[in-house]
Each structure stands twice: as C-alpha cells, then as structure tokens.
C-alpha cells in the first residue's frame, strides 16, 4: 500500500502527499500552498515527483510553480489548469495515471468547475475528489449546471461503497448544519453530526470520509431519494439537486 500523508494548509484546505515506498515516487494531490507541501515532503524524507491537480482554482493549483521549481515535478491535470499553470500531461475522464506500481483512474466530476476530475485507486479503495464532494456536502456550482453536476455525483455514487473519499476542505460542521436542515428525519445523519461536532471540539479532522456513510447522509448524494425529492421538489434528481444547492448557497 502507498502511504497517504494528510496535513492542513491555508485556512481550511487539506494537503495530500501520496508516496510509493518501492519506487520512491511521491505525488502531490493539488497544491494549495506549494511551500508547505515542500516542507511536509522534506519532513517525511520524500521528494515530490508528480503533481496531480483536480481543477484550476488557485487553492488547488496555485502551488504548482513553487513545487516544480524546487523538485522538477511533472504536472498531471485537466486542461483547465492551463489557466494558471503549465501542464505536462492533460488528463480527462477514463485516463489512468500511475504512482510507481499503483494506478489511479481519472473520473469526470465536473460541476464545481467544468473540467474538475477525481483520482480513484480501485485496488486501494481510495479516491481523491477535490471540491466535487465534501463530507455531507459538495462544491459550489461555479461553472457547471445541475445536470452536469448530478451526473458527476452519480459517478461518485457508483464507486464501491467501501471507498474512502479524500476531499479538499474542512467544511464538515457547516455542511452538517445544512444537511440537518435539508433532511431532518434522517437518524443516521443525526448520529453522524454528533460525531462530527465531537471531533471538531477536539480539533480533529473529519476527513477522509467513507462513501457508504455519505450515501446514507449527504443530501447532495441523495437528491434521487423520494423523501428529499418530495421535500425539495423537482421532477428528476438533477432538479432536486439544484434546489438543494441553491438553498445551501444562501443558508
């Protein structure tokens, strides 16, 4: 198994370094703060050899330049990252990328931005999902439309339920407040929200999270549930998702 090193950076981002001990390869998953990534890698005794961006926003690709200047890392990213950084290899849905002996599958999760992608390691049972899905939430719909975003969430929902999701921000407590508003009768959600509050009171991260639990409790992944469709309206799940996303934006 490769090693995943998670650390806080900026105000509420999580940084991730994944390291294959056999090959010595290390990939940075997004680069919110290049200097912090380099510090973290040095502390682990690792050299960053690759950067895998999920989307173009500066708190996800803004550190590319610093890391490349220091380490010569190769940048793998969706086309949209060219807005702020050169790319060595452009990838999109269906591509594969490798870290030593480990292979990740690229999944289109557009909606937050048009070209947003996720990286799924089937054998390891982990996926790095950027801002497409959060614990009890999803990213704001800055560029996409509800049909696109819901189709993306369906791709996440189709992953094996035992998959562990690594998202990019510690937004969970605020997301829990909205989720309870959106789906107040969900008993599993109430238990989850209590655990989240306890973790945050101790200063502990709520990320990563299990997909199975999110399928039970995350209202954005449950926009096809008859209970939520009846409560929030919509003739199909994408319309219910749109109603939920709009409500969260002003919550």
N, C-alpha and C positions, 0 to 999 in steps of 0.2 A: 504494500500500500504506500502511496505517496503521503507526505506529511503536509498538512494544511496549517499555516500559521496565520491566525486572525489577530488584528490589532485595531484599536480606534485611531482615527485621524480626522483632521478638520474638526468641525463642531459635532457632527453626528454620523460621519461615514465609518464604515469598516473597511480596512485594507486586508487583502489576502495575498499571501505568497504560498505557492504550492511547489513542493520540492520532491524530486525523484532521487532517492539516495544512490541508486545504482548508476544512473547516468551522470548525476551531479547537476542536472538541469533544474532551473528554478523559473517559474512563470509568475509574473505579477498579474493578478486579476484586477484590471482597472488601475488607475494611478491618480487618485485624488491629491496626493501630496508626494511628489517624487522624492524629495529629500528624506521624508520619513520612511518611505519604502526602502531607500538605500541604507538608512540607519538600521532598520529592522533586519534587513538581509545580512548586513555586516555582523550584527549581534548574533545571528544564527550561524555565521560562517558560510553563508551561501552567496553565490554570485547570480544576479538576475540575468538570465539568458533570453527570456522571451517576455513580451507584454501582450496580454490578451484583453483588448477593450471590448466592453459590451455595447457602448454607444458614445456619442460625441460630446456629451456635456462636460464642461471643464472639471467638475468634481469627479470625473471618471477617466478622462484622458489628459487632463492638464499637466500631469507629471511626466508624461512621455519623454519630453525633451531632456529633462534632468537625468532620467534613468538611462536613456540612450547615450547621452554624453559621458556618463560615468562608466557604463558597463558594455556599451555596444549592443544592447539587447535588440532582438528582432521584434517588430510590431506586427501583430496579427489583429485585424479589426474589421468591422463593417465599413463599407465605402464612406459613410457619412463622417467618420472620424477625420477624413482629409480636410474637413473644415478647420481643424485646429492642429493637426499633426500629420506629417508624412506617414505612410503605411508601407510596410514591406510586403505583406500578403493580405489581400482583401478576401474576406470570407462571408458567406451568407448561408441561408438555410440548407441543410443537407451536407455541408462540408464537414471534414474531420480535421482535427489538429492533434498534435502529439506532444507529450512531455515524456521523453525517454520511452519506456515501454508502454505508457498509458495513452489511450486515445479518447478524446472528447468529441462528441457530436455537437455541431452547431445547430441551434434551433431559432427560427424566426419568432421573436416575441415583440414585434413592433406594436406601437400604440403610444407609449410614453414618448418615443421618437419613432420616426418611420422605419429606421434601419436597425433598431435595437435587436441584439441577439443574446442568447444564453449559451452556456457551455455545459454539456451533460456528459458525465463519465458513467456509462452504464454499469461497468464492472465494479466500480467503487460505490455506486449508488448515491452520487452527489451531483448537484447542479448549481452552477453559479449564475444567478438570474438577474443581477444588476438591480435596476429600478422597475423591472416588469412586475414583480410580485414582492410584497413585503410580508412579514408576519402580520396577519389579519388585515392586510391592505394590498394596494397596488399603486403604481406610479401615477402621477397626474397625466392626463391625456394632452400633452403639449402639442403634438404634431399629428397624431393618428386620428382615427374615427372609431366610434363604438364597435362597428362590425369587425374592423381590423383588430382592435384590442381584445374583444371577446374571443376571436379566433385564436389569438396568441395564448390567452389564458386556457383555452381548451387544449392546446398543445402541452402546456404545463400540467394540466389535469390528467392528461393521458400518460404521463410518466408513471413508473411503478410507485404505488403509494408509500413504499418504504424509503423513497428517495429523500435525502436530506437537502434542503434548499439553503443556499448561502446568498442572502440579499445584501444590499449595499448600505443600508441605513438603520439606525436605532430609532425607529418611529413607532415601536410596537405599542407603547402605552397610550399614545394618542389614537392609534388605529383601533385599539381595544374599545376606547370610549365610543367611537363611531359605530363599531361593529355591534356593540350592545344596544345602541340606538336603532340600528338597522334591523336587528334580529333579536329582539329582547326575550323571546321564549326559548332560545337555544341554550339548553342546560350545559352542553359541552363547552360552549363559549363562555359561560359564566365561570366555570372551573378554570378555564384557560386564562381568563382575565385576572382571576385571583392569583394564579401562579406568576403571571407577568408582573403584577403590582409588587408581589413579594420579592421577585428577582431584582426589580429596579430599586426597591428600597434598600437592597444590599449592594447596589452598584454593579450588579451582574448583567451581562448581555443576555438578550432574549433571542439572539441569532447565533447559530443557524436554527432552522425550524423543520419539523417533519411535515412532508406533504400530506400524509394521511390526516394529521390533525387540522391542517389548513383546509382540507376538503370538507371537514366537518364544521368548521367555524368561521372561515374567511368569507365574508358576504360577497366579495367580488368574484370568488371562485364558485359561488353558489347562486349566481344570477339565473341559473336554469332550474333552481329549486321552486316547486309550485308555491311554497309558503312565501318566499321572497317575491316571486312574480305577482302573487295576489296582493301583497302589501305595497310594492313599489311600482306596479303597473308594467305595461309592455306586452306586446303581442308575441315577442320572441325574446330569448335571453339577452341578445345584444341591446335591446331597448331597456330591459330591466337593468343591465349593467350601466347603461348611460344614465339612468335615473339615479342609481347608487353613486356613481362617480360625481355627478353634478351635486348631489346632496353632500358628499364628503368635501367637495371643494369649498363649500360655504358653511361647513359645520363648525 
